[in-house]
Amino acid sequence: MDSNIASAGEKNWSAPGPGPWGLESSHWSMPMSVYMSEIFPKAMPEGFSRCAERYGLLIEGMRMVVIDHFLYIQIIPIGAPIDAKGPPPKWLFKLVLKLHPALRKRIKRSAQVLAERTWSLEIDEWNHSIKQDLVSRNQALQAVDLARLDNAELFDHLDECRDQLHHALVTHHSLTASTAVPLGRFLVKTASWTGLPDHQILGLLQGVSPSSIGITVELQRVQAALRSDSEAIDWLQSTDDAAKTLQRLLDAEGELGEAMRAYLDIIGNRLGTGYDVADRRVIEVPDVLLRGLASGLKHGHLVVDLQPKIDAVRHQVPAANQSEFDQLLADAQLTHEIRDQRIILGDSWATGLTRRALLEVGKRLTESGQIDEPEVAIDIRHAEIGALLNNDAGPNRELLTQRHQSRLNARIEDMPPFLGSEPGPPPPDDWLPGAAKEIMSGMGSFLNGNMGSPVAEISSATDDKTLSGLGASGGVIEGPARVITSPEQMNQIQQGDVLVVASTSPAFNVVLPLLSAIITERGGMLCHAAVVAREYGIPAVAGAPNALRRIVNGQQVRVDGTSGKVTLL
């Protein structure tokens, strides 16, 4: 099926196949571009299937399809029909586990995973080869001067960008379990031993993933150079045009200019607002970048002594389990940083480079009168771009404009939460043998904590002055709400704002120093917003239903990140 994007004005809400299909709203709450729709639904399942096999997960993988610009997902079980309404009787399930060849193989593999601690092997592989390979591929594409390419060469370059984006997405999702399983096991077992709330347990990971909040060697070098240059600090604080100020910093002599150029070289073409080629790159939001630098200089990076927190939690773990707690914590801390590094160094950068190439395509097609503006190129299929650049037959200007506007007008609230039947519950983890139980419960805990409540469970708050969500990062603060519903609004964020957004991604790292709190409409205790809020020590409420609709931009709000309450003032 060709990405299943309905034509403009058409509502294709029938299920694309048998069984349940669920709307993915925690990461893709904004309508997906046509170009990305040809890549992500193929690459992500390919990577996740590798991950599922390597970790002995009792699922084959997943299918994805884009309908009316939104992503629907179907989990593919092993040993059960795709349209099963729930697990069979326990005795029958146990029998299937023993007799089904694929399930027997996965059960055996799950025991091997725990014995060899597969995640530690993957972290070594990531640190010693995979990470640098992704960076090198992205740097090679970034070094190409697009203006010097003719149309045929530009299309070849776009082809390479698309291949790299597919590769980065496959790599990212093939490594999902390397962070999910250790973190999920740590959370599940520690909670069962202590009864402590999730945010307190997860607080033991604070500071172990600098990349989650954008802390890099290059950024620290820039900050050091700025602190020794009072004139440059004045530039940052001026009301001059942001693009001109950024260029002034890049052109500065000596260490400051060198540090800025090195920093922009690794961050400039990464996404600054989301996951899609429709999102802005950091270089496209210079005012946000500069305000983030200025705020980072003022506030610095929160340094926390974790040991007292660790001791307080460990003290509540039964003595017989404290050694296991130590190992679980060590595994969770070891693997935590790869979660966001996969995105930052891999697909966020590759997506930004693909966007750069698409905008160059858009510029040329606009100049030739084939489209109305460069951004329209985001919603042209890859093969169509080749035809248009070569002046062969391709979609006409009116059709492409209509398709582009269709995406811009699409709203996730208009989409049904499920297509086909609703999914039945999975078999209880307690029905599984020991190792498989640990792997599946750990993975399930991570996915539930990352995704949060599905759209179907969203409901209104109990009164018109309060919203309720998950208390994802403790503390209470009042401030002005900055409601962000599109990439174009990122430059509105000011120091001290409470960010109100459907969800965040590592692309938001550039604005984090500006924020006093975060409220997300979707996501759970392990979503990106919750992680970065705990890193910065600011309050966060995740999964607050209808936050984008009920909170007015600029409105004063009180955020209680412990109770999960948001009060409209």
N, C-alpha and C positions, 0 to 999 in steps of 0.2 A: 504494500500500500504506500502511495507516494506522500508520506508525511501526514496525510489526512487533514490537510489544511482546507477548510471549506472556502469556497469562493465568496467574494464580498457579497453580503446580503443573504447568503445561504446559511441555514442552521442545520448542520449535520450532527445531530445529537443521538443518533442510534449507535449502539455499541459496535465497535469495529470487529468484534469476534465474540465467540462464546465466553461465558464466565464474567466475573466482576472486573470493572475498570475504575480505578479511583483517581480523582483529581489531585494532582500534586500541587499544593499551595504553599508549602513552607519555604521552598527555594524559588519556585517559578510563579510568583503571585502576579508578576507583570506579563503581559502577552509576549509570547516568544516570536522573534523575527522569523521571516520566511527562510533566510539564509541559515540561521542556527537550527531551524526545524529539520533541515536535511542532515545535520551532523550529530546533534546531541542524542536523539532517540536511537541512533545506531551505536554510537561510541560508548555511552554509559552502560547499557546492558551487556555489551561485549566485555568491558572491564569487570563489571560486577559478577558475571558468570565465572570468570577466572578466579575471583576472590572466593566465591561460594565453593568452588571445587577445592581450592587449596586449603580452606579452613574446615571442610567437612560439613558445611551448612546443609540442612535437609531441604533445600530448595534448589531448583535447577538454575534459577535466575529470574529475569523479569522481561516483560515486553513493554514498549512505550510507543505512544502515538500522539500526535499533535492534532487537536480538533479545535477549529475556530481560534487558533493561536494559543491554546492552553494544553498543558501536558497531562495525559492520562497514563496510569501505570497499572500493569497486571503482574502479580507475583505468580511464578510458575512452580507449583509444588512437584515433588518427586513422589511417585507411588499413589497419587490421588487424582481424580478427575479435576479439570480446570474449573468446573462449575460446582464443586462440592460446597454444600451449605455449612459444613463444619466437620469436625473429626468423626471418624467412625467410633463404635464402642471400643472401650479400652482393650478388651481381649483381642479384637480384630486388628487394632492398631499395632499391638505388640507382635501379633503374628506376621503382619506385613513387614515390620522392621526386620524380622528374622529371615523372611523369604525373598524379599525384593532385592535383586542384585545391586542396584544403584544405591539403595538405602544402606545396605550392609557395607558397601564400600565407603560411604560417607561416615557411618558410625565408626568404622575402623580408622578413618583419617582423622576424625576429631580427637581420638585418643593420642594419635601421633602428634597432633598440634600442641596439645598440652605437654607432652613429654619433651618435645624439642623446643617449645616456646617459639613457634614459627614467627611471631611478631619481632622477636629480637633478630632473627635472621633477615627479615625484611628491612628492619631499620639499618642494619649493616649494609645491605644492598643499596638502600636509598642513599645513605651517606657516602658510599664509596664509588657509586657509578650512576645510578638513575638520576639523582638530583643534578649532577653536573652535565649529564647528557641533555636533559631538558633545557637547562640554562644555555648551553652551547648552541642548541638548535634555534632557540629564540633569538639569541644574539646574532646569529648568522642571518636570519631573516630581517632583523632590525637594521643591520648594516647596509641593506640594499637601498639605494637612492631611487625612489619610485619615479621621481620626475624625469630621470634619464631613460626610463623604459618606454619602448613603443607599446602599442596596444597589445600585440601578441605576447611580448615579454611580460607585460603587466598581468595578463591572464595566467601565464605560466607561474608567476610569483604568487598570485592569489591561490593557484592550485597547490603550491608548496605550503602556503599558510594554512589552507584547509586540511592538508594531510597532517601537518604538525598539530593543529588543534585536535583533530581526531586522535592522534597518538597521545597527546597530553591528557585528554579526557579518559581514554582507556587506561592509561597509567594511573591516573588519580583514583579511578573507581576499582581498579584491581588491587589497590592498597587500602581499601576501606576498612577491612577487618583488622589491619595491623594496629589501628588506633581504637576501633570500635570494641573489639573483644576484650583487650586488657582494661579499657576504661569501664566498660559495662560490667565485667566481672568484679572489679574493685568496688563499684557503686553498689551492685546487688548484694554482695557478701557483707560489705561494711554496714550497709543499712540493716541487714538482717541481724547482725551481731549487736548493733548499738541502738537502733531505732532513731538515729539522728536524721534530720531533714537533709534532703539531697544537696542543697546549696552549701551547707556546712561541710559535708564530706567532699564536695567538689572544690571547695576553697583550698584544699590541700594541694591543688595543682597550680595555685597562683604563682606566677613568675617563672614557670618552667617552659613556657612557650612564647618567647619574645616576638617571634614572627607573627603571632596572632594579633598583636597590636602594632605591627609595623616597625618594631625596633630592629634595625640592621646596623651593621658596621658603617655603611655609607651614610645613614642618617646621623649617627653619633658623630661622624667626622664633620658633617655640615653644622651640627649644633655647636661643636667645639670652635669651628671657624667663625660662626656668627657671634658667639659670646666674646670673642676677642676683637670684634669689629663693631664699634658703636654706630658708625655711619650706616652699616648694613642693617643693623637693628632698626634704625630710623626709617630705612627704606621699607622694611617689613610693616612698620606701624603707620606708614603714610596712607593717604587716600588716593594715591596715584593709580592709574590703570594697572591691574594685576599682571597682565601679560607683559607690559613694559618693565614693571618691577622685577618680574622673574627673569627677563632677558638681562637686566642690569646685574642681577646676581650671577647669572651664568657668564657674563662678560667680565666680571671682576677679576682683577689681577691676583696672582699668588694663590695661596691655599684656599681662599673662599671660592674663587671661580672653579678651581680644580675639583674641590669637594662637591660643589653644586652640580657640575657636569657629570661627575661619577654617580651622584645620587639620582639625577634625572635619567641617566642611562639605564639604571636598573628599575626605575619606578614609572617613568614617564609614559610608556606604552602599555602599562598594565591597566586593567579596568579600574575605574574609580567609583563606580556606582552600582555594580551588579554582576551578572554572569553572562550577559548576552552581547552580541556584536552591536546591538542597539544601545547599549550603555556607553557612557562617556569614559574615555581614558583620562588618567590623571592629568596629562598635559592639556586636556581640554577644559579643566576646571582649575586654572591657575590661582584664582582668588581663594578657593578652598585650600589648596596646597599651601599657600603663603600664610593663611590664618592658622593652619595646623602647625606650621613651623614656628610661628610666633608663640602660640600657646604652649607648644612643647618646650620651648626655651624657658617659659615662665614657670611651668609646673613640673617639668622633668618627668622621670619615670618612677612610679611608686616602687619602692624597695621594701619588701616584707620579710620578716624573719618567720619562716614557716614552722620552725621546730616547736614553738609552744602550741600552735594549732594541731600539729601532728600528735604531740604528746597527749593533748586533751582528748582527741578522738581515740587514740590507741589505748588510753587508760580505760575506755569503756568497752573495749574488745575483750572477750573472755581470754584469760591467760593462755589457754590451750590453742587459741587461734591467732595469737599475736605475731608469731613468726610468719604465718601465712599472710596476715595483714601487711607486714613489712614487704613481702615479696610482691603482693598485689599492688601496693602503692608504688614500689619501684618500677614495676612494669608500666603502670599508668603514666608515671612521670617520664619514663623513657620514650614512650610512643606518642605523647600528647602533641608535640610540636609538628609531627609529620601531617597531622590533620590539616592545618592551614598552609604549611609549606608546599604541599602538593598543588594547591590552588595558586598560591602567589608566584611560585617559580615555574609552574606548569601551565595550566589552562587559562588562568586569568591573563597572563602575559601573552599566551598564544592567541587568545580571543581578541585582545587589544591590537595585536599585530594584524590579525585578519580584518578587524574593523578599519585599521589604517589603510590597508589595501582596498577595501570596499569603498572608503571615502574617496580615494584617488580615482577609482572606477566611476563613482558617482559624479565627481567633478568633471570628468571627461564626457560622460553621457549627458550631463547638464549643458555643457558648452556646445555639444552637438545637437541639442534640442530634443534628445530622446527621452529625457525625464525632466521633472520640474525642479528638483533640488538634489544635492548629493546624498542626503539621508535616505532617499527612496531606494538607493542601491542595496540597503540593508534587507529589503523585502523582494529582492530578485533572486531567483534560483541560480545555482552555479552555472549550469549549462546555458541558461538564458543570457547570463553575463557574457559568456564566450561568443554567443551569436551577436549580441548587441555591439560588442567591441569590434567585431569583425564585419559589422554592417550587413550581416546575414539576417534572414527573417527571425524576428523575435517578438515578444509581447509589445503592444503599442503603448504609447505614453499614457493614454487614458486608463488602460487596464492596470498599469503599474501604479498610477496615482491612486486608483480605487483600492488596490490591494494594500498599499501603504496606509491609507486612511482607515481601512478596515482594522488593521493592527492597532493603530493609535486610539481607536474608539472602543476596542474590546475591553471588557471588564470581567474579572474573575467572579464577581458576585452574580453575574448572569449565567454562569455555567453550573450544570448539575453536579453535585458532589460525586455521584456514581453513574456509570453507564452500564447497562445490563443489570445483573443482580448485585446486591450488596455482598461484600465478602463475609464469609463465615469465620468464626474464631479458629485460630490454629490449635493444634493439640496442646494440652498443658505440658509445660516443660518437665513436670514431675513424671510424665510417662516415658521419658527418654532415659537411656542409660547414662551413667555418671558424666563422662567426658562430653557427650553430645548435649546433655543438659546444661553444662557449664558454658559451652560455646554458644548454644542457641539463646540461652537466657542473657548472656552478656551482649550478644548482638542485638537481641530484642530490646534490652534496656537502653542501649545506645540509640537505636533508631527511634524508639518512642521519645527519648529525651531530646533528640535532634528535631524530629518532626512536630512534636506536640500534638494537640488535639486536631483531628481532621475537620474539614469544613462542616461536615454534617453535624458536629457537636457544638458549633458556635451558636451562642444564644445571647440575648440582651442581658445587661446588668440588672440588679435588683432595684436600683433607683436611678434617677436621671443625673445624679451628681457623682456617681461612683462606677468605676469599671473594675472588674476582677480578672486576674490572670495568675500566672505562677510567679512566686517570689524567687527570682533567679539570681539576684545579687543584693545583699542586705544594705540597709541604710534608708534614710528618709531625706528627701530634698524637695524644694519648691523651685520652679523656674518656668520660663516661657516655652510653650510647646512649639516645635518646628515640625510640621507635618509634611512629609516627603512622599509624594506619590508618583514622581517621574524623575528621570535623570536630570532634566533641565533645572530642577529645583535645588540641587545640591549646593549651588553657590549662595543660597539664602541662609545657610547655617552660620550662626554666630556663637561667640564665646558664651558659655553658660546655658545654651539651649538644651531642652529635653527633646531628644530625637524621637519622633513618632513615625513608625515605618512598618510596612507589612513584614519585612524580615531584613536582616543585614547579611553581608558576605564579607570576606576579607578585603574586598574592594573598598569598603568603608573605612579602612584603617587611617586614611589620610585625614579624616574629620574627627577621629576619636578624641584627640586632645582638646577639642572645643566643647565637648559634651559634658553636661552635669548629670544626665541620667538617660536611660533608653527605655522606650516602650515599643514592643512589637505586637502586631496583631496575630502573628503565627509563630510557631516554634515552641520548643520546650526548654528544659533545664540545660540541655547540651547544645542548643542552637548557638550560632556564632555570636549573636548579640549577648547571650548569657555569659559565654566564655570571656569575651572582651570586657564586659562590665566588671566581672570578678577580677580580671587582670588589672584594671584601672582603679578598682575599689569604688565604683560608682553604683548607685542603685539601678536595678533593672527589673522590669516586669515583662515577662514573655507570654505570648498567647492570650492577649487581652482582646476578647471578641469586640469587633466593630470599633476599634480604637480610631481608625482612620476616618470613620464616619462621624463619630461622636465628639472627637476633640477638634477644636477650631484652631487653625494656625495662629500662633501668638498668644493663645489663651494660657493663663497661669494654671499650672497643675501641681499637685503634690504626689510624689512617687514614693511609695513604701515598698522597697525591694525585698523586705522580709516577709510581709504579709501578702504581697501580690496585689495590693490595692492602689488604684489611681483615683485621686479625688480631683474633680473639676472645680476650680476656684472662681 
